[in-house]
Amino acid sequence: MSSVFVQESPRLTNAYASDALLKTYLEWKLGPDLLASMESELLELGELAAGALFELQRADRCNEPSLTQWDAWGNRIDRIEVTPLWREAEQLAARLGLVATPYERKEGPWSRTRQFALVYLFHPVTDVYSCPLAMTDGAARALLDSGNSRLIERAVPHLTSRDPAQFWTSGQWMTESTGGSDVGLSQTAARRDAAGVWRLHGKKWFTSAAASQMALTLARPEGNGPGGSGLALFYLETRRPDRSLNGIRIERLKEKLGTRKVPTAELSLDGTAADLVTGITDGTRAIEPVLKITRTWNSVCAAASMRHALALANDYAARRRAFGATLAEQPLHRETLADLEAETAAAFLLTFFVVELLGREEAGQLDEDGALLLRLLTPIAKLATGKQAVHGVSEALEAFGGAGYIEDTGIPVLLRDTQVLPIWEGTTNVLSLDALLRADPARGLAALRRWMQRATSDAAGGVFGTAAATASAAVDHASRWISSVHDRAALQAGARRFALTVARAVQLALLVEYGNAMRDDRAVSASRDWCRRLGRAGIDSIRAL
């Protein structure tokens, strides 16, 4: 009697050691000595990501956060319990300094690169614990930028602690049902009581990481006018010293398509004590440092999701046999995964270029051109990599055939969780408008052309030369389009095509720069192949501008 066939599941090896792009990129940018100083923690986390964390993620698959609103005696307690994986992720994140690293600045301008290399390994196997970490990082940055010494002394040591017992995470409470992306429609009111304490009243419709110890939130001080300029940025701690909630009712946890491990809540604020972070107006401007950080986290998580899904699909292709050969030996399947590899590399390089610019800015080493690039490319990288991630993870899921559609393989959740990336911290349309109408795009594109000429100057002929010329032509075309369109409605209608054109052009130029910088023949060959594939896909939006 023949035995029943059982398909081998995909397996992972050390997520750092097996990622040739990440390793070669870090050695190129950091140099061997600086990389050697941090490689042990990269290897440690890479091993956890392929082993213990990956297995805990599988075991934790059916668990979700829970809300207990009342105790046995009728007292309102609103207690949120997170899952075992999230509890483990919090401990690990604090110990590895996933928020602390850029504020310790031991690597100077490369501190952000070190941080996000770790986040890149951490994100795919911790069920979006990156969400509260991103908001925590953003809150630390916003508080430091505010100059509010009392709040800095109170909160930042907790937000940037490596001690799990002292570590705090932060929420970011902006979204109300009236406004969504238009936060100027926020209705939360701020009033001073008889003792001079600000008290908040209103409802927040979508608050991620509702179990955090603190939050930054927008509210309208009494007497202020409408719109974003009438809002102020407030700091609050979610619990009082006696551990009771600070005038907060958790009405429910949201039922979401994905990111179901993230305890996203609908909150009512009824006299919540809070502190002004800066002045009583222009709160939307005061919260911008948070968005710059969280959008960068979003880009890193998008690239990481693509890499993780591709690693699983590649291993499965070597184990699954069909039509007389493994999937890895089938030309069309091999071609499909190679295209996905190119998209993943492009997303990675664009993301870590923005990370590099951010690190240089925080170290005081960013010139005017660099500042223009950072402002232009932060929203563009976020929107482009979010789109790439959804497509890439969907393609990887399809590479498993029917098994990719079965919940207990752990594959479908990758796609559901990835779908948040084009939405969170600004949809594609919102960020396209931000890049086109608010980021001084004409000067940004001029700075981009200058950078691109330097980055691709060694690309003479061949695939690299063609890719460099295509990238340069795209930026020139986008510049001409901006200067020729004077109708605001027409500009808005083309904003998405503009942003995606710039993103693709920068990705091509970065692939050329990386390939020219590599001394490893395999890395150079891979970069040529990636350029060929991205060039073959074309920058379709150029013709539509």
N, C-alpha and C positions, 0 to 999 in steps of 0.2 A: 504494500500500500504506500503510495507516494505521500510525502509530508506536505502539509498545507504551507503555501508560500506566504511569508510575512515580509513586507518591504522594510528595509532598514531606514530608520529616521535620519535626517540630516544631523551632523555633529559640527561642533566648532572647535577650533584650536585657539591658542592664546591670541586674543583679539588684537593685541599690539604686535606681537612677533610675526603674525601672519599678514599684516597689513603693510605691504611694500610701499604704497604711496605715503602713508602716514610716516613711516620710518625714514624714507628718503627725504621727504619734505622737511622733517624736523632737523635732520642732519644738515641739510642745505641751509636752512635759515638760522639755526642755533649754533652750528659748528659742533664738532665731536666732543669738546670739553664740556660745554654747557649741557648738551644732550646727555652725556654720561652722568651728570650730577642729578638728573631727574629720571633716568631710565629705569631704575629699580622700581619706582612707584608706577610707572607705565606698564612694566612687565607684571607687577602684582595685580593691578587692576585688569590688565588684559587677561590674566589667568582666571580671575574671578568672573569676568564677563563671559568666558567660555566654559566655566565650570560651576562653582557654587551659586553664583547669582543667576546664571542661566537656568540651573535646576530649580532654584527657589522660585523663579518666575513661573516656570511650568507648574510647580506644585501649588502656587498661589493663584492660578488662573481663574478659578471660580469665585474667589473672594472679592468683595467690594467694601468700601467704607460704609459705616452704618451711623445713623443718627438716632439717639435716644432723647426724646424731648421732655419726658416726664419720668420722675423716679416713682417708686412703689407707693409713695405717700402723697402724690399729687403735686410735688414741687417741680417747677419748670427748670430743667437742668441743661438741655440742648448740648449733649455731649457727643462728639464725633469720634469714632474709633476708626483708625486706618488699618490697612492690611499688614500681615507679617512682613511682606517684602518691603513695604514703605517704611516700616520701623527699622528694618535692617539698612535700607538705603539712607535714612537720616543719619544713622551712626557713622556709616562709611563716608558719606559726603562731608560731615564735619571733620572726621579724622584726616581725610585726604585734602582738606582745605579747598573744596570746590568753589566756595565763595571767598575764602580768606586769601588765596594765592595772589590775586591781582592787587590786594591792598597791602600785603606784606612787601611786594615789589622786590623780592630777592633777585629776580632775573631782569630787573630794570624794564626796558621796553618790551621784553619778551615774556613778561609775567602773564599777560593775557593768553599768549600762545601756549604756555605751559598749562594754564587753567583749562583752556578749551580742548587741548589734546586729551586731558583726563575726562572732561565732560563727553567728548566724542566716543570714548570707550564706555562710559557709565550709562549714558542715556538709553540705549536700546534694550538693556536688560533690567531696568528698574521701573518700568511701567510709568513713565513720565513723572518721576520724582524731580526731574529737571524743571518742572513747572514752578514749584515753590522756590527752588534754588534761583531760578532766573529772576523772580520778583524780589527775592532777598538781596541779590546782587544789585538790582536796580534801585532798591530802597536805600542801600548803603551809599551808592553813588549819589543819589538825589540829596540825601541828608548831608553828605560831605560838601556837595556843591552849594547847598543852601547857606552854609556858614552859621547855622543855628547851633551854637556850642553846647547848649543844654541838651538838645535832642541828640546831637552827635555823641556826647559823653554817655548819655543814657542807653542808646540803642546800638550804635555801630560796633562796640566791642562784642555784643551778643551776635549780631549779624555776621561778623567775620571771625567768630571763635572756632577753634579746632577742637574744643572740648564739647562732646555731645551733651553734657549736662548743662552747659552754658549757652549752647547754640540756639538762636532763634531763627525762624523763618518769618517772612513778611507777606501779607496779602496786598493786593492792588485793587482797590474797590472803585471802579470808574463806571461800569456799565449799568445803566438804568433802562427800563423798558421804554421810556419816552425817547431816548436818544440813540442807543447803540453806539455806533462810531461817532455820531454827532454829540459829543459829551457836553456841548454848550447848552443842550436841552435838559441837563440834569436838574432835578427838583429837590434834592436833599438840601435842607435848610440848616444853617448854623446860627445859634442864638447864644448870647452870653447870659448866664444866670446871675443871681444877686451877688455871688462870690467872685464873679468875673471869669468863671470857667466856661469855655465854649462847649455847647451841647448840640449834638447833631440829631436831626429828625428826618427820616425818609426811608426809602427802600432801595436796596441794591439788588438788581435782578440777576446778576451773574458774577459771583465772587469765587474765583479759584483758590484752592488751598485755604479753605475757611477755618482750618484747625490751627492756623499760625498764631504766634504770640502777639503780633502787631500788624498794622496795616497802614498804608498811605491811601487817602481817599479824597475825593473832591466834594465840596459842599459850597453852597451859596450863602455867605454871611447876610444876615438880615439887613435889608436896605440896599443891597447891591443890585445893579441892573442885570438884564438878561445876557445870555451868550457866554462864551468861554471866558471873556475878560472879567465877568462878574463872579467867577468861581474862585475859591481859595483852596490851597493844598493843606490838608490836615494830617497829623500823626495821631494814631490812637493805639492803645494797648487793648487787646480783646478781653482781658480779664482784670478785675480789680485785685488788690492785694489779698483779699479773702478768697480768691479763685472763682468768685461769681462772675458771670458775664457782665461786661461793661455796657449796660443798656442795649444789648444786642439780643434779638430773637432770631434763631435759625428756623425759618419757616419750612424749608424742605431742602433735600439734596436733589440736584438736577439729574434727570434721566437723559443721558447723552449717547450719541452714536458711538463715540470712542472716548478715550482718556477716562475710563470709568473708575480707575483707581484714584483719580484726583477728586477730592471731596469738594465739588463745586456746589455752592449753596445760594439760596435766595434769602437775603437778610433784611430784617427791619431794624432800623436804628431809632430808639426811643429815649432820647436824652443821653446819648453816648458821649462821655467826656473825651475831649480831644484837644490837641494843641496845634496852633498855626505853625506851619513849617517856615514860611516866609511872610509875605504881606497878606492883606485881606482881598487882593485881586490877583488876576493873571495866574490862577492855579494851573491852567493847562500848560503854560510855559514852564512853571516850576516842576511839573511832572515829566517834562521832555527827557531829562537824563535817565529816567526809568525806562522809557520806551527805546532809547538808543541801545541800552544794555539788553533788554528783553528781546528786541528784534535780532540782535546778534546771537543770543542763545537760540532763538528760533531757527536761524540759518544753520548753526552748528548741529542742532538736533535733526534737521532735515537731511543734511549730508550723512550724519551718523545712521539714521534710519535706512537710507539707501544702501550704505555699506553693509549693515547687518543683514538686511534682506538678501542682498547679493551673495554674501558669504554663505548663507543657508542654501540658496539656490545652486550655487556652484558645487557645494558638497553633495547635495542631493543629485545633481547631474552626474556625478561620478559613481553614485550608488544605484541609480535607477536604470534598469535595462528595458528597452522597448525596440521592437523591430530588429532584433538581433544584435544590438549594440547598446552601450550606455548612452544616456542623453548627451554626455560630454563629447561623445564621438559622432553625434549627429550634426552635420554641417549647419542646418538652419537653427537648431537649438544653440549651438556654439556661437553663431552669429548674433542671435538675440541677446545672449548674456554679454557678449563683447560690446554691443551697443549700450547696454545698461552700465557696463564698466566705464565707458567713456562719459556718460552722463554723470555718474557718481564722481569721477575724477574732476569734472568741470565744476560741479556743485561744491566739492571740497575746496578746490583752489580759490574760487570766488569767495567762499566763506572765510577762509583763513587769511585771505588778503585783507578783508575788512577787519578781522581780528588783529592783524599786524598793525593796521592804521590806528585802531583803538588803543592798542598798547603803547604805541609811540605818542599818541596824544596825551595819555595819562602820565607818561614819563616826561612830558614837556619837550618832546623831540619831533614834533610834527610841524612842517612848514606850511605856508599858505596853500600850496597845491595839494598837500596831503589832507588838510582840513576840508578843502572843497571836495576831494574824492571821498572822504569819510562821510560827509553829509549827503552826497549824491548816492553813494553805493550802499549805505546801510539799509534804506528801504528797498532798493532794487535787489540786493542780495536776498533779503528776506522773502520778497514776493516770488522771485525766480526759483529759489531753491525749494520753497514750499510747493510750487507747481511741479517741479522736477521730482520731488519726493513722492507725491501722490501717484504720479505716473510710474515712477521707477519701482515703488513697492508693489503697485498693482501688477506690473509686468513680472516681478519676481514671484508673486503669489500664483500667477498664471503658469509659471514654469514648473509648479508642482502638480499641475493638472487638478484632478478632483480632490486630491489630498490637501491642496491649498485652500479649499473651501470648507474643510472640516474643522470645527472648533477645537477639538482636543489635540490637534497637531500643534496648536499655538500659532499658526500662520495667519488666520484671518484678523486677529487682533492687531497685527502689525499695520495692516491697511487702515483699520478703523482709527487707530491712534494717530496715524500719519495725517489723516484728513483734517485734523485740527490745525496743521501748520500753515495752510494758506489763509486761515480765518483769524487765529489768535493774534493779537497785537496789530491788527489792521489787515483787512482783506486785500486781495490783489488790486482791486480798483482804488481803494483808499490810499494804498501806498504808491500806486502809479501817479495819482494826483499829487501826493506829497512830493515825490521826486521831480515832477514836471513843474509844479506851480510854486513850490516853497523852497526848493533846494538850490536856487540860482543855477539852473541847468546849463545855461550858456557858458558861464565861467567854469562850471564843473566839467563840461565836455572839453573845454580848452585845456584844463588841467589833465583830463583823461588822455587827450591826444599826446600831450608832452610825455606823460608817463608811458604810454603805449610805444612811442618811438624809442624810448630808452629800453623798455622791456623786451622789444622784439628786434633790436638793432642787429643782432647776430643771425637773424633768420634770412638767409640768402638762398633763394630757389627751393625746389622740392616742396614737400608737404608743409613744412614750417613756413616757408616763404608765402605759399598760397594762403595759409591760415592767417598770417600776419596781415597780408593785403586785404583779405576779406574783413577782418576785424577793423582795420583802419577805415575802409570804405563805409562800413556800417556807422561808425562814429561820425564820419564826415556827413553822411546822409542825414543822420539824426540832427546834427547841427544845422544843416541847411533847412530842414523841415521846421525847426523851432524859429529860425529867423524869417521864414516865409509865411508862417501862419499867424495872422493877427486877430482872428476871431476866437474869443475865449471858449465858445462852445466847441469849435473845431479842435482846439488844443485838448480840451477835456476828452473828446471822443477818441483822440489818438493816443491818450496817455498810456494805456496799457501796451500798445504796440511799441511806443517809444521806450518804455521801461524794459520790456523783454528784448528789444533790439540791443540796447546798451548792455544788458546782462549777458547776452550771448556773445557780443563782441569782446567783452572783458574776459569771459571764460576762454575764448579762443586765444586771446593774447597771453593769458596766464599759462595755458597749456604749452604755448610756444616758449615762453620764458622758462618754464620748468624743464622742458625738453632740452633747451640750449644749455641750461645750468648743470644738467646731470652728467656724471662721468661714467655711470653704470650703463653699459650697452642695453641691458634689458629695460631700464627706465626710459632711455631715449627712444627705443623702439616702441614701447608702450605709448609714450607721449605722441609720437608720430601717428600711431594708429588712432588714438583718441582725437587728434586734430582732424584726421581724414574723416572720421565718423561724424564729428560735429559739423565739419564743413559740408559733408554730404547731406546732412539733415537741413543745412541752409539756414540763413537768417531770414525766414519768410516774411517777417513783419516789415523788413526794409521796403519791400515793394508796395506795402499797403499804407505806408506813411504818406 
